[in-house]
Amino acid sequence: MRISALSLSLAAIAISLSACQTLTPEERRAADERRCLGYGFRRGTDAFATCLQRIDLDRRADARAFRAQADENFDDFTRPIYYPRYYRR
């Protein structure tokens, strides 16, 4: 029983760490190119370059929106918290 609990916890740690992987710029570019090729664009054309540019702009807009939302959520914790004092008489 102890071995199965240990293996289960190791598997959970491995899965959680694998979720933290990020793409390198080269891998991201290759994925973007595959995406544009999947849409039917051909390499070396203006339409292909436009497709890559729009994917990049969309990614940047998502990052800006994520940062704005994170800032908005964090703003709630930067304000002073007021706790009224209650005195017994």
N, C-alpha and C positions, 0 to 999 in steps of 0.2 A: 504494500500500500504506500509506503514511504517513497519508493522509487517512482511510482506513477504520479504522485503529487509533485515530486521534484521535476520529473520530465514535463509535466503539464505547466509548471511555473516557468521552466526554461523555454518552452514553446511560446508561452505568452510573452515573455521578454523578447524573444527573437522576432515575433510578429510585430510587436510594438516598435522595435528599433528599425525594422525594415520599412515601416510606414514613414519614417523620418527622412528617407532618401530624397534628394533633390536631383533634378536633371542638370547636367553640365550644359553650357551654352551650345556645344556641338550637338549633344543629344536633342536639345530643344529645337535647334535649327533643322536637324534631320526629321524630327517629328512634324515640324511645320511644313517642310517640303513634301513629306508623304501625304499630309493632309491636303495641300494644294494639288498635288498630283491626283489624289483621290477625287477631287472636285472636277478633274478633267483639264486642268491647265498644263501647259507644256513648259519645260525648263527653258530659260533664255528669252521668254516672251515678256512683254510689258504686263500682260494680265497675270502672269505668274509672280512677277515682282510686286504687283499691286496686292495680290492675295497674301503674300508674305508680310507686306507692310500692314495690311489690315489686321492680320492675326497679331502682329506685334503691338499695334495700337490698342487692340482689344485687350491684350494682356496688361498693358500699362494702365488702361482705364479700370480694369478689375483691381489692380494693385492700389490705385488711388482711392477707389471706393472702399476697399478693405481698410486702408489706413484711416480714412475719414470715419468709418464706422468704429474702428478701434479707438480713435481719439474721442469720439462721442461717448463711447462706453466708459472710457477711463475718466472722462471729465466729472462723472458723478462722484468719484473718490477724491477729487482734489479740493472740494469745498469743505469748509470747516463744518463740523457736526456740532449741533447745539443740543445739549441735554439740560432741560430745566432742573433746577434743584428744588426739591421738596423738603421743607422743614416741618418737623412736627412741633406742634404747640402744646 
